[in-house]
Amino acid sequence: MIRFARQNNAAANITYCMGDAQTFGDYPEWQERFDKAVSFFVLHWCPDHAKALRSILACLKPGGEALLITMNRTTLISEVHRFLNSHVKWGHYVTGFENAFSFWDRSVAETEELLATCGWTNPRCEIQHHLPSTEFRTKLFMKTLLGISSLIPESEQEAYFEDIWQWALSRYEVETQAGYVFLPIDLMVMQASKPL
């Protein structure tokens, strides 16, 4: 994903780094360095959500703000994994794959309470439903979401994501919008601040 970001969103004032969201707040060079933190579809990779929230908070300057979005409740991942495991071409690549997701699975009130417990102020949370998505957006979303994809050889990735798109289209196509799918995903959208 770092390579993709560098290729598709490079700028002189942007640096892409890879680290563990649960521990990068421990790095002295990152503590109280940022005014804003944005995290889309990352927290489900962290087994300890509270530790990740405290780590992100440590990186913000006093008064800094965060916008965090993670998947809340969904059957999509298990459905995609079943499809891939039974697929003639992809099944042998993904056999035995263990999902590393730690789904959020909290209510708005529980999420706001967790943010407050971790030191955040002014937590505002809401559940949003995933919007209808085009082929390009769905493939990009799946690329960021499915850890299982790393098991597929690079030379096969295009065909792999095309098969996932066709599967999604067959199950979730929006009847009134040809070429769009409505994936069964609830998103937890969180906004909060670091105390002054």
MODELLER restraints for C-alpha pairs under 7 A, 6 or more apart:
rsr = mdl.restraints
at = mdl.atoms
rsr.add(forms.Gaussian(group=physical.xy_distance, feature=features.Distance(at['CA:2:A'], at['CA:16:A']), mean=6.42, stdev=0.5))
rsr.add(forms.Gaussian(group=physical.xy_distance, feature=features.Distance(at['CA:21:A'], at['CA:52:A']), mean=5.19, stdev=0.5))
rsr.add(forms.Gaussian(group=physical.xy_distance, feature=features.Distance(at['CA:21:A'], at['CA:55:A']), mean=6.55, stdev=0.5))
rsr.add(forms.Gaussian(group=physical.xy_distance, feature=features.Distance(at['CA:21:A'], at['CA:56:A']), mean=6.89, stdev=0.5))
rsr.add(forms.Gaussian(group=physical.xy_distance, feature=features.Distance(at['CA:22:A'], at['CA:46:A']), mean=6.90, stdev=0.5))
rsr.add(forms.Gaussian(group=physical.xy_distance, feature=features.Distance(at['CA:22:A'], at['CA:51:A']), mean=5.26, stdev=0.5))
rsr.add(forms.Gaussian(group=physical.xy_distance, feature=features.Distance(at['CA:22:A'], at['CA:52:A']), mean=3.91, stdev=0.5))
rsr.add(forms.Gaussian(group=physical.xy_distance, feature=features.Distance(at['CA:22:A'], at['CA:55:A']), mean=5.67, stdev=0.5))
rsr.add(forms.Gaussian(group=physical.xy_distance, feature=features.Distance(at['CA:23:A'], at['CA:55:A']), mean=5.93, stdev=0.5))
rsr.add(forms.Gaussian(group=physical.xy_distance, feature=features.Distance(at['CA:24:A'], at['CA:55:A']), mean=6.19, stdev=0.5))
rsr.add(forms.Gaussian(group=physical.xy_distance, feature=features.Distance(at['CA:25:A'], at['CA:31:A']), mean=5.94, stdev=0.5))
rsr.add(forms.Gaussian(group=physical.xy_distance, feature=features.Distance(at['CA:25:A'], at['CA:55:A']), mean=4.09, stdev=0.5))
rsr.add(forms.Gaussian(group=physical.xy_distance, feature=features.Distance(at['CA:25:A'], at['CA:56:A']), mean=5.99, stdev=0.5))
rsr.add(forms.Gaussian(group=physical.xy_distance, feature=features.Distance(at['CA:25:A'], at['CA:58:A']), mean=5.05, stdev=0.5))
rsr.add(forms.Gaussian(group=physical.xy_distance, feature=features.Distance(at['CA:25:A'], at['CA:59:A']), mean=5.41, stdev=0.5))
rsr.add(forms.Gaussian(group=physical.xy_distance, feature=features.Distance(at['CA:26:A'], at['CA:55:A']), mean=6.97, stdev=0.5))
rsr.add(forms.Gaussian(group=physical.xy_distance, feature=features.Distance(at['CA:30:A'], at['CA:59:A']), mean=5.43, stdev=0.5))
rsr.add(forms.Gaussian(group=physical.xy_distance, feature=features.Distance(at['CA:31:A'], at['CA:58:A']), mean=5.46, stdev=0.5))
rsr.add(forms.Gaussian(group=physical.xy_distance, feature=features.Distance(at['CA:31:A'], at['CA:59:A']), mean=4.26, stdev=0.5))
rsr.add(forms.Gaussian(group=physical.xy_distance, feature=features.Distance(at['CA:31:A'], at['CA:60:A']), mean=6.81, stdev=0.5))
rsr.add(forms.Gaussian(group=physical.xy_distance, feature=features.Distance(at['CA:32:A'], at['CA:58:A']), mean=6.06, stdev=0.5))
rsr.add(forms.Gaussian(group=physical.xy_distance, feature=features.Distance(at['CA:32:A'], at['CA:59:A']), mean=4.57, stdev=0.5))
rsr.add(forms.Gaussian(group=physical.xy_distance, feature=features.Distance(at['CA:32:A'], at['CA:60:A']), mean=4.49, stdev=0.5))
rsr.add(forms.Gaussian(group=physical.xy_distance, feature=features.Distance(at['CA:32:A'], at['CA:61:A']), mean=4.13, stdev=0.5))
rsr.add(forms.Gaussian(group=physical.xy_distance, feature=features.Distance(at['CA:33:A'], at['CA:59:A']), mean=5.70, stdev=0.5))
rsr.add(forms.Gaussian(group=physical.xy_distance, feature=features.Distance(at['CA:33:A'], at['CA:60:A']), mean=5.82, stdev=0.5))
rsr.add(forms.Gaussian(group=physical.xy_distance, feature=features.Distance(at['CA:33:A'], at['CA:61:A']), mean=5.83, stdev=0.5))
rsr.add(forms.Gaussian(group=physical.xy_distance, feature=features.Distance(at['CA:34:A'], at['CA:59:A']), mean=6.10, stdev=0.5))
rsr.add(forms.Gaussian(group=physical.xy_distance, feature=features.Distance(at['CA:34:A'], at['CA:60:A']), mean=4.73, stdev=0.5))
rsr.add(forms.Gaussian(group=physical.xy_distance, feature=features.Distance(at['CA:34:A'], at['CA:61:A']), mean=5.65, stdev=0.5))
rsr.add(forms.Gaussian(group=physical.xy_distance, feature=features.Distance(at['CA:35:A'], at['CA:60:A']), mean=5.74, stdev=0.5))
rsr.add(forms.Gaussian(group=physical.xy_distance, feature=features.Distance(at['CA:35:A'], at['CA:61:A']), mean=5.64, stdev=0.5))
rsr.add(forms.Gaussian(group=physical.xy_distance, feature=features.Distance(at['CA:35:A'], at['CA:64:A']), mean=4.58, stdev=0.5))
rsr.add(forms.Gaussian(group=physical.xy_distance, feature=features.Distance(at['CA:35:A'], at['CA:65:A']), mean=6.49, stdev=0.5))
rsr.add(forms.Gaussian(group=physical.xy_distance, feature=features.Distance(at['CA:36:A'], at['CA:60:A']), mean=6.76, stdev=0.5))
rsr.add(forms.Gaussian(group=physical.xy_distance, feature=features.Distance(at['CA:36:A'], at['CA:64:A']), mean=5.60, stdev=0.5))
rsr.add(forms.Gaussian(group=physical.xy_distance, feature=features.Distance(at['CA:36:A'], at['CA:65:A']), mean=5.00, stdev=0.5))
rsr.add(forms.Gaussian(group=physical.xy_distance, feature=features.Distance(at['CA:36:A'], at['CA:66:A']), mean=5.61, stdev=0.5))
rsr.add(forms.Gaussian(group=physical.xy_distance, feature=features.Distance(at['CA:37:A'], at['CA:65:A']), mean=6.39, stdev=0.5))
rsr.add(forms.Gaussian(group=physical.xy_distance, feature=features.Distance(at['CA:37:A'], at['CA:66:A']), mean=4.54, stdev=0.5))
rsr.add(forms.Gaussian(group=physical.xy_distance, feature=features.Distance(at['CA:37:A'], at['CA:67:A']), mean=6.39, stdev=0.5))
rsr.add(forms.Gaussian(group=physical.xy_distance, feature=features.Distance(at['CA:38:A'], at['CA:66:A']), mean=5.74, stdev=0.5))
rsr.add(forms.Gaussian(group=physical.xy_distance, feature=features.Distance(at['CA:38:A'], at['CA:67:A']), mean=4.98, stdev=0.5))
rsr.add(forms.Gaussian(group=physical.xy_distance, feature=features.Distance(at['CA:38:A'], at['CA:68:A']), mean=5.78, stdev=0.5))
rsr.add(forms.Gaussian(group=physical.xy_distance, feature=features.Distance(at['CA:39:A'], at['CA:67:A']), mean=6.48, stdev=0.5))
rsr.add(forms.Gaussian(group=physical.xy_distance, feature=features.Distance(at['CA:39:A'], at['CA:68:A']), mean=4.70, stdev=0.5))
rsr.add(forms.Gaussian(group=physical.xy_distance, feature=features.Distance(at['CA:39:A'], at['CA:69:A']), mean=6.18, stdev=0.5))
rsr.add(forms.Gaussian(group=physical.xy_distance, feature=features.Distance(at['CA:40:A'], at['CA:68:A']), mean=5.88, stdev=0.5))
rsr.add(forms.Gaussian(group=physical.xy_distance, feature=features.Distance(at['CA:40:A'], at['CA:69:A']), mean=4.74, stdev=0.5))
rsr.add(forms.Gaussian(group=physical.xy_distance, feature=features.Distance(at['CA:40:A'], at['CA:70:A']), mean=6.14, stdev=0.5))
rsr.add(forms.Gaussian(group=physical.xy_distance, feature=features.Distance(at['CA:41:A'], at['CA:69:A']), mean=5.91, stdev=0.5))
rsr.add(forms.Gaussian(group=physical.xy_distance, feature=features.Distance(at['CA:41:A'], at['CA:70:A']), mean=4.64, stdev=0.5))
rsr.add(forms.Gaussian(group=physical.xy_distance, feature=features.Distance(at['CA:41:A'], at['CA:71:A']), mean=6.61, stdev=0.5))
rsr.add(forms.Gaussian(group=physical.xy_distance, feature=features.Distance(at['CA:42:A'], at['CA:70:A']), mean=6.61, stdev=0.5))
rsr.add(forms.Gaussian(group=physical.xy_distance, feature=features.Distance(at['CA:43:A'], at['CA:49:A']), mean=6.58, stdev=0.5))
rsr.add(forms.Gaussian(group=physical.xy_distance, feature=features.Distance(at['CA:43:A'], at['CA:70:A']), mean=6.04, stdev=0.5))
rsr.add(forms.Gaussian(group=physical.xy_distance, feature=features.Distance(at['CA:44:A'], at['CA:70:A']), mean=6.43, stdev=0.5))
rsr.add(forms.Gaussian(group=physical.xy_distance, feature=features.Distance(at['CA:44:A'], at['CA:71:A']), mean=6.88, stdev=0.5))
rsr.add(forms.Gaussian(group=physical.xy_distance, feature=features.Distance(at['CA:44:A'], at['CA:101:A']), mean=5.40, stdev=0.5))
rsr.add(forms.Gaussian(group=physical.xy_distance, feature=features.Distance(at['CA:44:A'], at['CA:102:A']), mean=4.85, stdev=0.5))
rsr.add(forms.Gaussian(group=physical.xy_distance, feature=features.Distance(at['CA:44:A'], at['CA:103:A']), mean=5.07, stdev=0.5))
rsr.add(forms.Gaussian(group=physical.xy_distance, feature=features.Distance(at['CA:44:A'], at['CA:104:A']), mean=6.38, stdev=0.5))
rsr.add(forms.Gaussian(group=physical.xy_distance, feature=features.Distance(at['CA:45:A'], at['CA:100:A']), mean=6.56, stdev=0.5))
rsr.add(forms.Gaussian(group=physical.xy_distance, feature=features.Distance(at['CA:45:A'], at['CA:101:A']), mean=5.23, stdev=0.5))
rsr.add(forms.Gaussian(group=physical.xy_distance, feature=features.Distance(at['CA:45:A'], at['CA:102:A']), mean=5.98, stdev=0.5))
rsr.add(forms.Gaussian(group=physical.xy_distance, feature=features.Distance(at['CA:46:A'], at['CA:52:A']), mean=6.91, stdev=0.5))
rsr.add(forms.Gaussian(group=physical.xy_distance, feature=features.Distance(at['CA:46:A'], at['CA:102:A']), mean=6.27, stdev=0.5))
rsr.add(forms.Gaussian(group=physical.xy_distance, feature=features.Distance(at['CA:47:A'], at['CA:102:A']), mean=5.36, stdev=0.5))
rsr.add(forms.Gaussian(group=physical.xy_distance, feature=features.Distance(at['CA:50:A'], at['CA:118:A']), mean=6.42, stdev=0.5))
rsr.add(forms.Gaussian(group=physical.xy_distance, feature=features.Distance(at['CA:53:A'], at['CA:118:A']), mean=6.60, stdev=0.5))
rsr.add(forms.Gaussian(group=physical.xy_distance, feature=features.Distance(at['CA:54:A'], at['CA:118:A']), mean=5.58, stdev=0.5))
rsr.add(forms.Gaussian(group=physical.xy_distance, feature=features.Distance(at['CA:57:A'], at['CA:194:A']), mean=6.37, stdev=0.5))
rsr.add(forms.Gaussian(group=physical.xy_distance, feature=features.Distance(at['CA:60:A'], at['CA:194:A']), mean=6.80, stdev=0.5))
rsr.add(forms.Gaussian(group=physical.xy_distance, feature=features.Distance(at['CA:62:A'], at['CA:194:A']), mean=5.51, stdev=0.5))
rsr.add(forms.Gaussian(group=physical.xy_distance, feature=features.Distance(at['CA:62:A'], at['CA:195:A']), mean=5.67, stdev=0.5))
rsr.add(forms.Gaussian(group=physical.xy_distance, feature=features.Distance(at['CA:62:A'], at['CA:196:A']), mean=4.51, stdev=0.5))
rsr.add(forms.Gaussian(group=physical.xy_distance, feature=features.Distance(at['CA:63:A'], at['CA:193:A']), mean=5.98, stdev=0.5))
rsr.add(forms.Gaussian(group=physical.xy_distance, feature=features.Distance(at['CA:63:A'], at['CA:194:A']), mean=4.95, stdev=0.5))
rsr.add(forms.Gaussian(group=physical.xy_distance, feature=features.Distance(at['CA:63:A'], at['CA:195:A']), mean=5.43, stdev=0.5))
rsr.add(forms.Gaussian(group=physical.xy_distance, feature=features.Distance(at['CA:63:A'], at['CA:196:A']), mean=4.76, stdev=0.5))
rsr.add(forms.Gaussian(group=physical.xy_distance, feature=features.Distance(at['CA:64:A'], at['CA:193:A']), mean=5.57, stdev=0.5))
rsr.add(forms.Gaussian(group=physical.xy_distance, feature=features.Distance(at['CA:64:A'], at['CA:194:A']), mean=5.29, stdev=0.5))
rsr.add(forms.Gaussian(group=physical.xy_distance, feature=features.Distance(at['CA:65:A'], at['CA:192:A']), mean=5.84, stdev=0.5))
rsr.add(forms.Gaussian(group=physical.xy_distance, feature=features.Distance(at['CA:65:A'], at['CA:193:A']), mean=4.33, stdev=0.5))
rsr.add(forms.Gaussian(group=physical.xy_distance, feature=features.Distance(at['CA:65:A'], at['CA:194:A']), mean=6.39, stdev=0.5))
rsr.add(forms.Gaussian(group=physical.xy_distance, feature=features.Distance(at['CA:66:A'], at['CA:191:A']), mean=5.59, stdev=0.5))
rsr.add(forms.Gaussian(group=physical.xy_distance, feature=features.Distance(at['CA:66:A'], at['CA:192:A']), mean=5.50, stdev=0.5))
rsr.add(forms.Gaussian(group=physical.xy_distance, feature=features.Distance(at['CA:66:A'], at['CA:193:A']), mean=6.20, stdev=0.5))
rsr.add(forms.Gaussian(group=physical.xy_distance, feature=features.Distance(at['CA:67:A'], at['CA:190:A']), mean=5.72, stdev=0.5))
rsr.add(forms.Gaussian(group=physical.xy_distance, feature=features.Distance(at['CA:67:A'], at['CA:191:A']), mean=4.73, stdev=0.5))
rsr.add(forms.Gaussian(group=physical.xy_distance, feature=features.Distance(at['CA:68:A'], at['CA:189:A']), mean=5.94, stdev=0.5))
rsr.add(forms.Gaussian(group=physical.xy_distance, feature=features.Distance(at['CA:68:A'], at['CA:190:A']), mean=5.01, stdev=0.5))
rsr.add(forms.Gaussian(group=physical.xy_distance, feature=features.Distance(at['CA:68:A'], at['CA:191:A']), mean=6.47, stdev=0.5))
rsr.add(forms.Gaussian(group=physical.xy_distance, feature=features.Distance(at['CA:69:A'], at['CA:187:A']), mean=6.55, stdev=0.5))
rsr.add(forms.Gaussian(group=physical.xy_distance, feature=features.Distance(at['CA:69:A'], at['CA:188:A']), mean=5.64, stdev=0.5))
rsr.add(forms.Gaussian(group=physical.xy_distance, feature=features.Distance(at['CA:69:A'], at['CA:189:A']), mean=4.61, stdev=0.5))
rsr.add(forms.Gaussian(group=physical.xy_distance, feature=features.Distance(at['CA:69:A'], at['CA:190:A']), mean=6.22, stdev=0.5))
rsr.add(forms.Gaussian(group=physical.xy_distance, feature=features.Distance(at['CA:70:A'], at['CA:187:A']), mean=5.68, stdev=0.5))
rsr.add(forms.Gaussian(group=physical.xy_distance, feature=features.Distance(at['CA:70:A'], at['CA:188:A']), mean=5.46, stdev=0.5))
rsr.add(forms.Gaussian(group=physical.xy_distance, feature=features.Distance(at['CA:70:A'], at['CA:189:A']), mean=6.87, stdev=0.5))
rsr.add(forms.Gaussian(group=physical.xy_distance, feature=features.Distance(at['CA:71:A'], at['CA:103:A']), mean=6.73, stdev=0.5))
rsr.add(forms.Gaussian(group=physical.xy_distance, feature=features.Distance(at['CA:71:A'], at['CA:104:A']), mean=6.54, stdev=0.5))
rsr.add(forms.Gaussian(group=physical.xy_distance, feature=features.Distance(at['CA:71:A'], at['CA:185:A']), mean=6.80, stdev=0.5))
rsr.add(forms.Gaussian(group=physical.xy_distance, feature=features.Distance(at['CA:71:A'], at['CA:186:A']), mean=6.06, stdev=0.5))
rsr.add(forms.Gaussian(group=physical.xy_distance, feature=features.Distance(at['CA:71:A'], at['CA:187:A']), mean=4.61, stdev=0.5))
rsr.add(forms.Gaussian(group=physical.xy_distance, feature=features.Distance(at['CA:71:A'], at['CA:188:A']), mean=6.12, stdev=0.5))
rsr.add(forms.Gaussian(group=physical.xy_distance, feature=features.Distance(at['CA:72:A'], at['CA:103:A']), mean=6.19, stdev=0.5))
rsr.add(forms.Gaussian(group=physical.xy_distance, feature=features.Distance(at['CA:72:A'], at['CA:104:A']), mean=4.87, stdev=0.5))
rsr.add(forms.Gaussian(group=physical.xy_distance, feature=features.Distance(at['CA:72:A'], at['CA:105:A']), mean=5.05, stdev=0.5))
rsr.add(forms.Gaussian(group=physical.xy_distance, feature=features.Distance(at['CA:72:A'], at['CA:106:A']), mean=6.93, stdev=0.5))
rsr.add(forms.Gaussian(group=physical.xy_distance, feature=features.Distance(at['CA:72:A'], at['CA:186:A']), mean=5.35, stdev=0.5))
rsr.add(forms.Gaussian(group=physical.xy_distance, feature=features.Distance(at['CA:72:A'], at['CA:187:A']), mean=5.18, stdev=0.5))
rsr.add(forms.Gaussian(group=physical.xy_distance, feature=features.Distance(at['CA:72:A'], at['CA:188:A']), mean=5.53, stdev=0.5))
rsr.add(forms.Gaussian(group=physical.xy_distance, feature=features.Distance(at['CA:73:A'], at['CA:105:A']), mean=5.57, stdev=0.5))
rsr.add(forms.Gaussian(group=physical.xy_distance, feature=features.Distance(at['CA:73:A'], at['CA:185:A']), mean=6.47, stdev=0.5))
rsr.add(forms.Gaussian(group=physical.xy_distance, feature=features.Distance(at['CA:73:A'], at['CA:186:A']), mean=5.48, stdev=0.5))
rsr.add(forms.Gaussian(group=physical.xy_distance, feature=features.Distance(at['CA:74:A'], at['CA:184:A']), mean=6.16, stdev=0.5))
rsr.add(forms.Gaussian(group=physical.xy_distance, feature=features.Distance(at['CA:74:A'], at['CA:185:A']), mean=4.97, stdev=0.5))
rsr.add(forms.Gaussian(group=physical.xy_distance, feature=features.Distance(at['CA:74:A'], at['CA:186:A']), mean=6.42, stdev=0.5))
rsr.add(forms.Gaussian(group=physical.xy_distance, feature=features.Distance(at['CA:76:A'], at['CA:184:A']), mean=6.25, stdev=0.5))
rsr.add(forms.Gaussian(group=physical.xy_distance, feature=features.Distance(at['CA:84:A'], at['CA:90:A']), mean=5.83, stdev=0.5))
rsr.add(forms.Gaussian(group=physical.xy_distance, feature=features.Distance(at['CA:84:A'], at['CA:91:A']), mean=5.53, stdev=0.5))
rsr.add(forms.Gaussian(group=physical.xy_distance, feature=features.Distance(at['CA:85:A'], at['CA:91:A']), mean=4.27, stdev=0.5))
rsr.add(forms.Gaussian(group=physical.xy_distance, feature=features.Distance(at['CA:85:A'], at['CA:94:A']), mean=6.22, stdev=0.5))
rsr.add(forms.Gaussian(group=physical.xy_distance, feature=features.Distance(at['CA:85:A'], at['CA:95:A']), mean=6.23, stdev=0.5))
rsr.add(forms.Gaussian(group=physical.xy_distance, feature=features.Distance(at['CA:93:A'], at['CA:151:A']), mean=6.08, stdev=0.5))
rsr.add(forms.Gaussian(group=physical.xy_distance, feature=features.Distance(at['CA:93:A'], at['CA:152:A']), mean=6.32, stdev=0.5))
rsr.add(forms.Gaussian(group=physical.xy_distance, feature=features.Distance(at['CA:94:A'], at['CA:148:A']), mean=6.66, stdev=0.5))
rsr.add(forms.Gaussian(group=physical.xy_distance, feature=features.Distance(at['CA:94:A'], at['CA:151:A']), mean=6.50, stdev=0.5))
rsr.add(forms.Gaussian(group=physical.xy_distance, feature=features.Distance(at['CA:97:A'], at['CA:148:A']), mean=6.84, stdev=0.5))
rsr.add(forms.Gaussian(group=physical.xy_distance, feature=features.Distance(at['CA:108:A'], at['CA:125:A']), mean=5.76, stdev=0.5))
rsr.add(forms.Gaussian(group=physical.xy_distance, feature=features.Distance(at['CA:108:A'], at['CA:126:A']), mean=5.94, stdev=0.5))
rsr.add(forms.Gaussian(group=physical.xy_distance, feature=features.Distance(at['CA:112:A'], at['CA:123:A']), mean=5.52, stdev=0.5))
rsr.add(forms.Gaussian(group=physical.xy_distance, feature=features.Distance(at['CA:112:A'], at['CA:124:A']), mean=6.72, stdev=0.5))
rsr.add(forms.Gaussian(group=physical.xy_distance, feature=features.Distance(at['CA:112:A'], at['CA:125:A']), mean=6.52, stdev=0.5))
rsr.add(forms.Gaussian(group=physical.xy_distance, feature=features.Distance(at['CA:115:A'], at['CA:123:A']), mean=6.56, stdev=0.5))
rsr.add(forms.Gaussian(group=physical.xy_distance, feature=features.Distance(at['CA:120:A'], at['CA:192:A']), mean=6.09, stdev=0.5))
rsr.add(forms.Gaussian(group=physical.xy_distance, feature=features.Distance(at['CA:120:A'], at['CA:193:A']), mean=5.65, stdev=0.5))
rsr.add(forms.Gaussian(group=physical.xy_distance, feature=features.Distance(at['CA:120:A'], at['CA:194:A']), mean=5.33, stdev=0.5))
rsr.add(forms.Gaussian(group=physical.xy_distance, feature=features.Distance(at['CA:120:A'], at['CA:195:A']), mean=6.76, stdev=0.5))
rsr.add(forms.Gaussian(group=physical.xy_distance, feature=features.Distance(at['CA:121:A'], at['CA:192:A']), mean=5.90, stdev=0.5))
rsr.add(forms.Gaussian(group=physical.xy_distance, feature=features.Distance(at['CA:121:A'], at['CA:193:A']), mean=5.16, stdev=0.5))
rsr.add(forms.Gaussian(group=physical.xy_distance, feature=features.Distance(at['CA:121:A'], at['CA:194:A']), mean=5.99, stdev=0.5))
rsr.add(forms.Gaussian(group=physical.xy_distance, feature=features.Distance(at['CA:121:A'], at['CA:195:A']), mean=5.98, stdev=0.5))
rsr.add(forms.Gaussian(group=physical.xy_distance, feature=features.Distance(at['CA:122:A'], at['CA:192:A']), mean=5.36, stdev=0.5))
rsr.add(forms.Gaussian(group=physical.xy_distance, feature=features.Distance(at['CA:122:A'], at['CA:193:A']), mean=6.09, stdev=0.5))
rsr.add(forms.Gaussian(group=physical.xy_distance, feature=features.Distance(at['CA:123:A'], at['CA:191:A']), mean=5.71, stdev=0.5))
rsr.add(forms.Gaussian(group=physical.xy_distance, feature=features.Distance(at['CA:123:A'], at['CA:192:A']), mean=4.34, stdev=0.5))
rsr.add(forms.Gaussian(group=physical.xy_distance, feature=features.Distance(at['CA:124:A'], at['CA:190:A']), mean=5.90, stdev=0.5))
rsr.add(forms.Gaussian(group=physical.xy_distance, feature=features.Distance(at['CA:124:A'], at['CA:191:A']), mean=5.17, stdev=0.5))
rsr.add(forms.Gaussian(group=physical.xy_distance, feature=features.Distance(at['CA:124:A'], at['CA:192:A']), mean=6.30, stdev=0.5))
rsr.add(forms.Gaussian(group=physical.xy_distance, feature=features.Distance(at['CA:125:A'], at['CA:188:A']), mean=6.97, stdev=0.5))
rsr.add(forms.Gaussian(group=physical.xy_distance, feature=features.Distance(at['CA:125:A'], at['CA:189:A']), mean=5.51, stdev=0.5))
rsr.add(forms.Gaussian(group=physical.xy_distance, feature=features.Distance(at['CA:125:A'], at['CA:190:A']), mean=4.49, stdev=0.5))
rsr.add(forms.Gaussian(group=physical.xy_distance, feature=features.Distance(at['CA:125:A'], at['CA:191:A']), mean=6.25, stdev=0.5))
rsr.add(forms.Gaussian(group=physical.xy_distance, feature=features.Distance(at['CA:126:A'], at['CA:188:A']), mean=5.97, stdev=0.5))
rsr.add(forms.Gaussian(group=physical.xy_distance, feature=features.Distance(at['CA:126:A'], at['CA:189:A']), mean=5.38, stdev=0.5))
rsr.add(forms.Gaussian(group=physical.xy_distance, feature=features.Distance(at['CA:126:A'], at['CA:190:A']), mean=6.82, stdev=0.5))
rsr.add(forms.Gaussian(group=physical.xy_distance, feature=features.Distance(at['CA:127:A'], at['CA:186:A']), mean=6.41, stdev=0.5))
rsr.add(forms.Gaussian(group=physical.xy_distance, feature=features.Distance(at['CA:127:A'], at['CA:187:A']), mean=5.49, stdev=0.5))
rsr.add(forms.Gaussian(group=physical.xy_distance, feature=features.Distance(at['CA:127:A'], at['CA:188:A']), mean=4.76, stdev=0.5))
rsr.add(forms.Gaussian(group=physical.xy_distance, feature=features.Distance(at['CA:127:A'], at['CA:189:A']), mean=6.12, stdev=0.5))
rsr.add(forms.Gaussian(group=physical.xy_distance, feature=features.Distance(at['CA:128:A'], at['CA:186:A']), mean=5.81, stdev=0.5))
rsr.add(forms.Gaussian(group=physical.xy_distance, feature=features.Distance(at['CA:128:A'], at['CA:187:A']), mean=5.08, stdev=0.5))
rsr.add(forms.Gaussian(group=physical.xy_distance, feature=features.Distance(at['CA:128:A'], at['CA:188:A']), mean=6.51, stdev=0.5))
rsr.add(forms.Gaussian(group=physical.xy_distance, feature=features.Distance(at['CA:129:A'], at['CA:185:A']), mean=6.05, stdev=0.5))
rsr.add(forms.Gaussian(group=physical.xy_distance, feature=features.Distance(at['CA:129:A'], at['CA:186:A']), mean=4.71, stdev=0.5))
rsr.add(forms.Gaussian(group=physical.xy_distance, feature=features.Distance(at['CA:129:A'], at['CA:187:A']), mean=5.91, stdev=0.5))
rsr.add(forms.Gaussian(group=physical.xy_distance, feature=features.Distance(at['CA:130:A'], at['CA:183:A']), mean=6.41, stdev=0.5))
rsr.add(forms.Gaussian(group=physical.xy_distance, feature=features.Distance(at['CA:130:A'], at['CA:185:A']), mean=5.47, stdev=0.5))
rsr.add(forms.Gaussian(group=physical.xy_distance, feature=features.Distance(at['CA:130:A'], at['CA:186:A']), mean=6.21, stdev=0.5))
rsr.add(forms.Gaussian(group=physical.xy_distance, feature=features.Distance(at['CA:130:A'], at['CA:187:A']), mean=6.70, stdev=0.5))
rsr.add(forms.Gaussian(group=physical.xy_distance, feature=features.Distance(at['CA:131:A'], at['CA:182:A']), mean=6.30, stdev=0.5))
rsr.add(forms.Gaussian(group=physical.xy_distance, feature=features.Distance(at['CA:132:A'], at['CA:180:A']), mean=5.86, stdev=0.5))
rsr.add(forms.Gaussian(group=physical.xy_distance, feature=features.Distance(at['CA:132:A'], at['CA:181:A']), mean=5.29, stdev=0.5))
rsr.add(forms.Gaussian(group=physical.xy_distance, feature=features.Distance(at['CA:132:A'], at['CA:182:A']), mean=4.46, stdev=0.5))
rsr.add(forms.Gaussian(group=physical.xy_distance, feature=features.Distance(at['CA:133:A'], at['CA:180:A']), mean=5.19, stdev=0.5))
rsr.add(forms.Gaussian(group=physical.xy_distance, feature=features.Distance(at['CA:133:A'], at['CA:181:A']), mean=5.30, stdev=0.5))
rsr.add(forms.Gaussian(group=physical.xy_distance, feature=features.Distance(at['CA:133:A'], at['CA:182:A']), mean=6.39, stdev=0.5))
rsr.add(forms.Gaussian(group=physical.xy_distance, feature=features.Distance(at['CA:134:A'], at['CA:179:A']), mean=6.26, stdev=0.5))
rsr.add(forms.Gaussian(group=physical.xy_distance, feature=features.Distance(at['CA:134:A'], at['CA:180:A']), mean=4.81, stdev=0.5))
rsr.add(forms.Gaussian(group=physical.xy_distance, feature=features.Distance(at['CA:134:A'], at['CA:181:A']), mean=6.69, stdev=0.5))
rsr.add(forms.Gaussian(group=physical.xy_distance, feature=features.Distance(at['CA:135:A'], at['CA:165:A']), mean=6.62, stdev=0.5))
rsr.add(forms.Gaussian(group=physical.xy_distance, feature=features.Distance(at['CA:135:A'], at['CA:179:A']), mean=6.87, stdev=0.5))
rsr.add(forms.Gaussian(group=physical.xy_distance, feature=features.Distance(at['CA:135:A'], at['CA:180:A']), mean=6.88, stdev=0.5))
rsr.add(forms.Gaussian(group=physical.xy_distance, feature=features.Distance(at['CA:139:A'], at['CA:161:A']), mean=6.07, stdev=0.5))
rsr.add(forms.Gaussian(group=physical.xy_distance, feature=features.Distance(at['CA:139:A'], at['CA:165:A']), mean=6.58, stdev=0.5))
rsr.add(forms.Gaussian(group=physical.xy_distance, feature=features.Distance(at['CA:168:A'], at['CA:181:A']), mean=6.87, stdev=0.5))
rsr.add(forms.Gaussian(group=physical.xy_distance, feature=features.Distance(at['CA:169:A'], at['CA:181:A']), mean=5.98, stdev=0.5))
rsr.add(forms.Gaussian(group=physical.xy_distance, feature=features.Distance(at['CA:172:A'], at['CA:181:A']), mean=5.05, stdev=0.5))
rsr.add(forms.Gaussian(group=physical.xy_distance, feature=features.Distance(at['CA:172:A'], at['CA:182:A']), mean=5.43, stdev=0.5))
rsr.add(forms.Gaussian(group=physical.xy_distance, feature=features.Distance(at['CA:172:A'], at['CA:183:A']), mean=6.18, stdev=0.5))
rsr.add(forms.Gaussian(group=physical.xy_distance, feature=features.Distance(at['CA:173:A'], at['CA:179:A']), mean=6.98, stdev=0.5))
rsr.add(forms.Gaussian(group=physical.xy_distance, feature=features.Distance(at['CA:173:A'], at['CA:180:A']), mean=5.67, stdev=0.5))
rsr.add(forms.Gaussian(group=physical.xy_distance, feature=features.Distance(at['CA:173:A'], at['CA:181:A']), mean=4.20, stdev=0.5))
rsr.add(forms.Gaussian(group=physical.xy_distance, feature=features.Distance(at['CA:173:A'], at['CA:182:A']), mean=6.32, stdev=0.5))
rsr.add(forms.Gaussian(group=physical.xy_distance, feature=features.Distance(at['CA:174:A'], at['CA:180:A']), mean=5.60, stdev=0.5))
rsr.add(forms.Gaussian(group=physical.xy_distance, feature=features.Distance(at['CA:174:A'], at['CA:181:A']), mean=5.27, stdev=0.5))
rsr.add(forms.Gaussian(group=physical.xy_distance, feature=features.Distance(at['CA:174:A'], at['CA:182:A']), mean=6.09, stdev=0.5))
